[in-house]
Amino acid sequence: MSDRSPLATSRPEPRAGTSARLREWLRGELSNPMFRSAYALMLNGGVTTLLGAAFWGLGPLFYRDPADFGRMTSVNQAIMFVGGVTMLNFLLIRFLPETARNTRRLVLLCYAVGAVAAAGVGTAFLVTVQVWGRHWDNFDHLHGLGAGLVFLAMAVAWNLWNAMEAVFTGLRHAGWVPAVNTVWSLARLGLLVALASAFPHNGVVLAWYLPVMVLLVPANAVILGRLIPEHRRVNEGRGHRSTPRQMAAYFGTGYLGGALQFATLSLVPIVVAAHLSPTTTGYFQVAWVAGMMLDLAAITLSYSLTVQGAFDRESLAASTRAALRRSVFLLVPAILLAIVAAPYALRVYGHDYVSGAPLFQVLALAVIPKAVIEIYIGALRVHNRTRLIALLQGVRLVGMLGLVLLLIDERHLYTIGVAVVVVNVAVALAILPGLRRVISPSTTSRERDIS
């Protein structure tokens, strides 16, 4: 299959005027379903990144004690870990594009299982919090029945929020994701400021999750009342349909791979918080969050590749090649900008937040190998290669945690970034032979399935 497939981006003939060529290029990009979803998710990433930068930029200004800010961001990471590691996004993104009659049932089942799992994992975390490290046992936010119930409610809400985004994407209506997240980001920004005086010790966490709980209701009303019926009408009687047995087989190792993927993003900050002082943790968290924002383009392309590949498997090789090209095109300028701007951007926070700039710069270097890995995994999902996905994600997680614990240094935060770079480069090099087989135009679908 050549790059000139219907899913490959068309290259317009030159026309007079830059604006005309730009319009033609944009029309070609948006006519591709995969890129249309990817750009919607990237728009979501851009909007939430900008508003998120404002959130994390205002946080240290309104919550002035770096130690207190470090505790709140660590609790926030713990909630995100519990809610994220139990989500079933991988199942929704993989199978929703090919459902019709059973779409509503699959969505509600994933919501219910994810919510119960988040409550269970959250309870286990609260019960064992004292064994996570010497600093976690001193967090007042996690002690007492009331605080514990609030923690669990927020974790369940975050699980459902992420599942909701996967439903929008799997239904091929990713344009709703930036719309909903823009409202959420603006609401949390306003609450961050409004709650600073009344809740100086937990305002950051409340500002993050209260809007999530409220917005889940109208957003899911749109999904259940409008988008799912529309999806059923459009997809009734077309394309491949996976059986419940195939979905169940995908679930076990598929869930493990998804959980390990999320853990690579959210478990490292929890481990770091257990080994650094609260003040240094505050400096680390700001740099870590900024570094993770650079990964959004690759992750969104990976999800869009899975959705489009599940919808049209014959296009997978061309779509994977196109996703790799877009990753380089979009990420290289962002990486260079991050490396140059990091010392100046973090200085505006005051205190010693600029000490996290070297960490941010090193994390930026890991973005390209991460993108290669994520796009390869996006293609593997289409072919139900869940065991290989779980293996890759497990190697990344174990390698990163091991190196972080080995290299962590209170005075030199950049060593954490070195661990991230080393592990992701090693994994990216290891998967190159498999990636070449996936993108080969001459490889048949059956050959790729067994490669």
N, C-alpha and C positions, 0 to 999 in steps of 0.2 A: 504494500500500500504506500503510495507516495504522499508527500506533504501536500499535494493538491487535492486531497480528499475534502468533502464538504465541511469537515471540522477544522481543517487547516486554515489559517488566516489567509485571505486573499490579498495579493499585493497589487494595489491599484496602479494603472498606467499613469505616468507623469502627466500632470495637468498644469495649466497656467495658474500661478498663485499658490502661495504656501497654505492659505486657509482652505482652498479647495482640496489640496492633497491631504490636509489634516482631516477634513470632514470625510473624505473617501476612506482614509485609513480607519477612522473611528467607526464608520459604518460597517466596514469589514470585520473589525474586532467584535462589535456588539452583535453581529449576525451569527457569531459562533456561540452556541449555547454554553460551552464550557467556559469560554472567556467572559461571557456575560455574567455568569454566576461568580466567577473568580473576581472580576472587577467590582461586582457588588460587595463581595466579602472584603476586598481590599479597601473599598470606600468605607466600609464599616470599620476596618482596621485603622484607616487614616483618621476618621472622625473620632473614634474612641481613643486613638493614640494622642491626638491633639488635646482633646478634652481630658484624657487621662493624665497627660503631662501637666495640664493646668491643675488637676486634682492633687497630684503628688507634688506640684510646685507650691500650691497654696497650703498644703498640709503642714509642712515645717514652719510656715509663717504664722499660722493660727494655733498650732499645737507646738509650742516653742521648745519644749524639753526634748532633745533628741532621744533620750532613753525612753520616755513615754511614747514618742512617735514610733520608735523601734518596736516596742511591745505591741502596739496596735497593729502595725503592719505585719508582724509575725502572726498574730491571731488571725488577721485577714488571710494570710497565706495558708494557715491551718484549715480555715473554713473552706477556702478554695480547693485545697487538697482533698478534703473529705467529700465535698460535693462533686469534684471533678473526677476523682479516681473511681467513683461509682456510677458515672453516667454511661449511657448506652448509645452515644452519638455514632459510633462506628457501625452499629446495627441499623440505625435509622438512615444514615447516609448511604450505606451499601444497598439496602433492600427497598426503601421507599420509592425510588425511581421506577421500579418494576412492579409495584403493587397497584391494585385498583380497588377491587371489592373489599379487601381486608386492610385497607390503609388505616382507617380509624382504629381498628382493633390493635394493630401493631403499635401505633403511636401511644394509645392509652396503656398498653401492656408495658412498654418501655418506660413511660412515666411512673407507673406504679412500682415496677421492680427497682428502678433507680432511686426513687424516694425511700423505699424501705431499706435498700442497701446503704444509702447515705445516713439514715438514722442509726443503723447498726454499726457502721464503721465509725461514725461520730461518737457513739457511746463508748466503743472500745478505746478510742483515742482519749476521751476524757478520763476513763478509768485508769489508763496506763500513762497519763501525762507525766507523772513524776519520773518515769524511766527514760524519757526522751532526752534528758539532759538537765544539768543543774539549773539553767536559767528558766526552763519551762515551768518548773514547780513553783516559781514565785509569781506567776501571772495570775492576778486577781480575776481577770476576765474569764477564767476557766474553772473557778471554784464555786461550789454551792449549787443547789438544785435550780434556782432561778437562772443563774448564768449558764448552767449546762443546757437547760431547755432552750434558751435563746440561741446558743451555739448550734444546737441541733436543728432548730427551725431555719436558721440561716443556711446551714449546710444543705438541707433538703431543698430550699428555695434556689440555691445556686445550682444544684443538680438539675432541677427542672428548667432553669433558665438556659443552661447549656443544651439540654435536650431540645428545648423549643427552637433554638437557633439551628440545630441539626434538622429539625422537621422542616423549617422554611427552606433550607438548602436542599434536602432530599426531595421536596415537592417541586423543585426548580423555580422557587420564588425567593431566591436569596436577596432580592431587592428589599424585602421587608426587614432583613437583619440590620442594615445601617439605620433604617428609620426608627426601629424600636430602640436600638442602642444609643442613638442620638438623644432621644427623650430621657433614657436612663442616665446617660452621662451628664446631661444638663441638670437633672434632678439631684444626682449625688453631689455635683459641684455646689449647688445651692445649699444643700443640707450640710455639707462640710463646713461652710462658713456659719450657717445658722445655729449649728449645734456646738460650736467651739466653746462658748461660755458655759452653757448648761451641762455639757458632757465632755469635759476636757480630757478624760481618761479613756473614753470609748467612742467619741464622736466620729472618728474615721471609719470604724467598723459599722456603726449605725447608718452613716451616710451612704455607705456602699450597698447595704443589703435591704434597707427599708424600701427604696424605690423598686428593687427587684421583686419583692413580695407583692407590691401593688400592681406593677405592670404585667405580671404573669396572667392576670385575669383577662384584661382586654385583648392581649396578644393571642392567647389561646382561644378566645372567642372567635377571632378572625380565622385561625387555623381550622377549628372544628366546624364552624358555621359556613365558611366560604371556600377555603383553599382545598380542603379534603374532598368535598363534593365535586369541585371543579376538576381535581386530579383524577377522580374516579371516572368522570365522564370522558375525559380526554384519553385515558389509558385503558379503558375497558376493551378487552379483546386483542390488544396489541403486544408484540414482543415476548421476550422470555419471562417465565414466572418461576421463581425458586419455590420449592416445596417447603412446608413447615419442618420437615426432617432436615433439609439442607440448611435452613436458618438455624435450627437447633445445633447442628454440627458446627456451624460458623461461630455460634455464640461463645463456646468455651474458650478456645484459644483466641478468638476475636476479641472477647472481653479482656483477656489477659494482656493482649497487645495494646489495646486502647488504654487500659489502666497504667501499664508501664510507660506508655508515651506521655501521659499526663504527669506521671510521677517524676519524669525527668525534668519537668518544668517546675513542679511545685514542692517536691520532696527535698530538693537541695536547699531551698531557703529555710525549711523547718530544721534540717540538720545543722545548718550554719547558725541559726538562732540559738541552738543548744550549746554552741561552742564559742560564741563571741559575746562580748558584753552587750547589753541593750543599746548603748550609744553607738557602738561600732556596727551593730546589726541595722540600726537606722540608716547609716551611711551605705551599708551593703544593699539594703532593700531598694533604695532609690536607683542605684546603678543596675541592679539585677532586673528590676521591672523595665527600665529603659532598654536594656539589652534584649529582653524577651519580646518587646514590641517590634524589633527588627525581624523577628521570625514570622510575623503574621503573613507576609506575602507568600512565603513558601508553604505554610500550613494551609492557607486558603486555596492555593493552586492544587495542593494535594487532595483536598476535599472535593473541589470541583472536578478534578480528573476522575475521582472515584464515581461521582454522580454521573458524569457523562459517559464513562466507560461502562457502567452498569446499564445505562440507557441504550448505548450503541457500542457493543463490544468490538465490532470490526474497526472502529476508529481509534482504538487504544494506542497503537504504536505512534500514529501521527500526533495524537493529542499529547502523549508523553513527551515527544520531541519538542512540541510547541511550548509545553509547560516549562521545560528546561531552559529554552531560549528566553522566555519571559522572565524567569527567575534571575538570570544573569543581567538582563536588560534593566530590571527594576532594582535589584539589590546592590549591585556594585556602586552606583552613585550614592545610595543610602548609607552604605558602609563607609565610604570615604568621608561623607559629610559627618557621620557620627564620630569618626576618629578625630577629625579636625575640631569639631564643635564641643566635644565632651567637656574639656576643662572649663570652657566659658559657660556652658549651659548649667553645670552643676554648681558653679560658684554663686549663682544668684540665690541659691537656697540658704546661704549663710552658714554659720558654724563651720564644720570641717567636711561638709558633704562633698566638696571637691576631691577629697581623698578617694572617693569611689570612681573618679574619672578613669584611671588606668584600668580598673576592672571593666568598665563599660567599653573601653577601646578594645580590650582583648576579646570580650564577648562578641564584638562586632566582627572579628576575624572568623568566628565560628559559623557565621550565618550561611555562607556558600556551601560548605560541606553538609550543614543541616538541611539546606534546601534540596540537595541531591538525594539525601536519605528520605526526606518526606515525600518527594515526588515518586521515588521508587516504591515506597510503601503504598502510596495512593494507587499505583498500578497493581500491586500485589493484592490489594483488597478486592479488586474486580475479579481476580481469578481465585478468590477464596484461599489464598496462601497464608492462612492465619498463623500457622505454626512458625513459619519463617518470620512473619511480622513480630510475633511474640519474642522470638529468639533475638532479633535485631534490637528491639526495644529493651529487652532484658540486659543484653550486653552493654548497651548505652547507659542504662541506669546504674548497673553494678559498677561499671568502669568509672562513671562520673562520681558516684558516691565514694568509691574507694580512693580515687585520686584527690577528691576534695578533702577527705579526712586526713590524707597523707600530707597535703600541701597547705592546708588552711593556716593562716598567719594573721593574728590580730593587727599587725602593723603593715602588712602587705596584702591587701584584699585581691590584687590582681592575680594572685596564685590560684584563686578559685576559677577565674577565667581561663587560665592555662590548662586546668584539668578539663574544662568543657571543650576547648579547642582540640587538645590531643585526642580525646576519645572520639569526637565527631569526625575528625580527619581520618582516623584509623578505620572507623566503620564505613565511611564513604569510599575509601579505597577498596575495602573488602567487597562491597556490593557492585563495583563497576562491571565485572563480567556479567552479572545477572541483569544489570540495567541495560547493557548493550544488547542482550537478547530481547528484552522487552521492546526496545525502540527500533529493532531491526525491521525494515519494511518487508523483508522477504520471509519473516518468521510467521507461520500460521498460528492461529489461536490455539489449536491443539498442542503444537510444539511449545508454545509459551507456557501452557498449563502444566506441562510435565518437566519443564526446564529447571 
